[in-house]
Amino acid sequence: MTRDDSAPANLPPVLRPEHPPVRSLADLAARVDGQLRGPDATLTGITLATADLRPGEAFVAIRGANRHGAEFAAAAAEKGAVAVITDAHGAGIAADSGLPVVVVDDPRARLGDLSAWVYGTGADDRLPLLLGTTGTNGKTSVSHLLEGILGQLGIVTGLSSTAERHIAGEVIVSRLTTPEASEFHALLALMRERGVQAVAVEVSAQALSRHRVDGLMFDVAGFTNLSHDHLDDYADMEEYFQAKVPLFTAARSRRAVVCLDSTAGARIAGHCEVPYTTIITPAIAADPDAAADWTVEIVQERPDGTTFTLRGPAGALTTVVPTIGRHMAANAGLAIVMLLEAGYAWGDIVAALDGGRIDAHLPGRTQLVSGTAGPAVYVDFGHSPDAFEKTLAAVRRVTPGRVLMLFGADGDRDATKRFDMSRTAVQGSDILVITDHHPRFEDPDAIRATLVEGARRAQPDAEIHEFSPPERAIREAVSLVGDGDAILWAGPGHQDYRDIRGRRAPYSARELARRALRDAGWPVPEPSWPVPYPADATPASDPERPA
């Protein structure tokens, strides 16, 4: 595998195939009706960022919010770029770089098709099976569940999710929920080289809007749900919904599985241009009586997993998803039906799962990080009101004592959901602790003040605490509960950094929770995840003590 060792140290590597095809720049220009200014050249890759560029690749320069990417053409040339692909305005800027330039109308919109051609990963090429999942919540979980079940079926797998990229067993931390088109096609080419047979892909609304999955054809597309989120990117919920719809057109997928648990499910089904099947979990559905092809029935909820029965046209099976929550059973049911629609035999799926457990690791998804005594501590990635509501309810059902909710809100992201997050959190918990998350370039004190105000408006007599930074907040949270109680720390999940004024400070909520429990005298298990700083070190995000 080829890695990008020149990328910033605080970002995961961008991957390339070991044996990329060699393409002609003139052929590339002809393919997109572009104008080649300068001599022909050969290229072996394509990228949007000079930090990711390798010698022999073409640099795609697009107009940004503040600067045009063509301003970096000279830097691209110094790193070994063989050409610049840009618009007419960018061509004038890039002329002094000395590189040949291909001029196209909208280079970002062309990037997917260009990348597919450069790496030989288009819809008509020999590729692994592609399984794409979209929705507000559950995309990551469905993707990891798909990978786990495929492994139980003996399939060599790949995965691209918010949390991680997997290539035939190798794990790489993700940069974006869905990578840029050039990165994704390079990753897919590498997966093909490694013998990957099926790939589970998390497809965000932004990926569809920003052309990150252009040039791909998904064998099966799955829809989880739609709820309040991402209104920093979309004008309203209708625009957000419409951003999801293209995945279910004939240009993007061959078949679909649609979950009807949210009201948006029926609308997505109505927009499907491809054959589709439906699934519902009545225990959590907005309309429990809605007719669906498949039904997920909750059998038992325990701290170590949720047992459910899936029933549909092919038959029934009962299995366990290895985490708490009825919504996680819904995610697992969706994954199973997606595999059936992809062509895997029902008998093989039953043989792998019925009466047993799904063998999947869901990083940072209601992940239990505590030991056998003391408060149960769950770390979760959920960061929307709907995710809070479902996960708090799941924790409540398996907790004999009190439930403490610990959370913060993203800076420079959708601020319209903050009051709803606070309302859901305070109404679903016995104790609420508000702290910082990724402040980015916002004032963390102001973010916390908004969250506290929202919580007090919703429930004035609630027990509400505010602590900063998160290192202190988890220590205080542990001191407020005892054996038989539970803490849900929502937001950070699997992430190993905090974004503070553009700097990614090493950070792990899972490890900080273990430390707080240990310092309080409770037993803690050995971590099953990478720790981003030594056991005796202080996280760089803690302003109370020297880093």
PyMOL commands that set and color helices and strands:
alter all, ss='L'
color gray80, all
select helices_A, chain A and resi 25-31+50-52+69-78+88-97+107-119+139-152+181-193+205-209+237-248+264-271+326-341+346-353+385-397+415-428+444-458+470-479+509-519
alter helices_A, ss='H'
color red, helices_A
select strands_A, chain A and resi 2-3+15-16+23-24+35-37+42-43+45-47+57-60+83-86+101-103+129-134+157-160+164-167+170-173+198-202+218-223+253-259+276-280+294-302+305-312+315-321+367-368+376-380+403-407+431-434+463-466+486-490+497-500+503-506
alter strands_A, ss='S'
color yellow, strands_A
deselect
rebuild
show_as cartoon
